């Protein structure tokens, strides 16, 4: 059974990946702003922190709050200056790096919790999945950098964004198997 904190995390990750940027005249609009997803993600991590009462979850909660603030600033920046500029795309790459660090930390904390509750088998399985996910996400970041080149942007931008969303779906599938509600369930 997936705990309600992890359910919020899953929805936050999915919603953060569903944003669509549209430049309309002078301003840019983000349909389903990623900030909404990050707020839901923060609420899920906050709930896990309160539920488990583990000290090492405090840092994860603070990092998620920073991500919420950064996404809000980027959303306002994108609204005022657009999302097509090279600087906006560079900021997006940095944002993906912060996101990757947060997701890796979330999985690390979950592995640590599994070890503390004597669920070594699940911790080992999650550790292997985590490393595969991190490698794939880094490869997508490299592809995203290549997609920023004017010669390749037309061909790679949308496939890259689609693959990035698929990576987030993969992460949510890994998280879906996690539970902190009952030590005997996984």
C-alpha positions, 0 to 999 in steps of 0.5 A: 500500500502506498502511503498518502505522502508518496501519493502526493509525491507521485502526483507532484512529479507528474504535474510538474512534468505536464507543464506546457509553455506557450509564448503569446505575444509579449508574454508567455503562459505556462499551462499547468505551471510546474510550480503547482506540481512542486507544491504538491511534491512538497506537501507529500515530503512534508507528510512523510517527514511528519509521519516518519519523524526522521531527522534526515527527512528535514533536509529533503523537505527544505530542498523541496521548498527551495525547488518550489521557490525556484520554480515560482521565480522561473515561472514569473521569469518565463511569463515576463521574458518567454521560454524560447530564449537561450537563457530560459533554456539554460535555466531549465537545464539547471532546474532539471539538475536541481530536480535530479538531485532532489529525486535522487535524495528522495530515493536515497532517504527511502533506501535508508528507511528501508534499511532501518526497518530491516527490508534489505531486499527492497532497499537493494532493489530500489538502489539498483532502480535509482542508479538506472534512473539517475543515469537515464536522467543525466543522459536526457540532460545531455540530450537536452543540451544538444537540443539547445543548439539551433541546428538541432532544436527543431528536431530534438526539442519535443522528443527530448521533452517527451523523454523527460516526461517519460523519465518522470513517469518511470520515477513515479512507478518506482515510488508507487511501490514504496510505503511507509504506512506499514513496515510489513507491506511493500 
